[in-house]
Amino acid sequence: MKKTSKYNIVLIIVTAAEILLMLLSWLANFGPYFRLFLTYTAYPFFSAFLFAAANFMSAKYRQTLPVLGKLCAISCLIYLPPHLLISEKIGGEEYLFFGLIRSEAIPQFLPITGYVLLNLSNAVIIAQVFSCIVARKRLRG
């Protein structure tokens, strides 16, 4: 099996596992108001779709544009943590990390770090998509 084929298989497995964990974290931290609204809106599904599409395109074009391998690795590293660190507050109690952590003592830097990483993750995924478009044009032109 070629090195590229093994890389693509590993990338597919990592991408699928991260999407599954992200969706589970959204459901496990389910709050009666905020998470209910967000779970049935498009963000978690659009985010997962964009993450998967960007990684699959990166696997296809990474030989053409080497920066895609780095962007893909960064994307895989920072995609999941925001979904685990953004908490849900209901009344006086916060839920975090699949609902396993429930406490008023959750440090405030964790949700802030989660939102910063979420924006960074989205920026890296968008950079991946644009880099794939550039790589595709290089192959065609």
Secondary structure, DSSP 4 states (H G I P E B T S, - for coil): --HHHHHHHHHHHHHHHHHHHHHHHHHHT--TTHHHHHHTSSHHHHHHHHHHHHHHHHHHHTTT-THHHHHHHHHHHHSHHHHHH--EEETTEEEETTTTEEETT--THHHHHHHHHHHHHHHHHHHHHHHHHHHHHHHH-
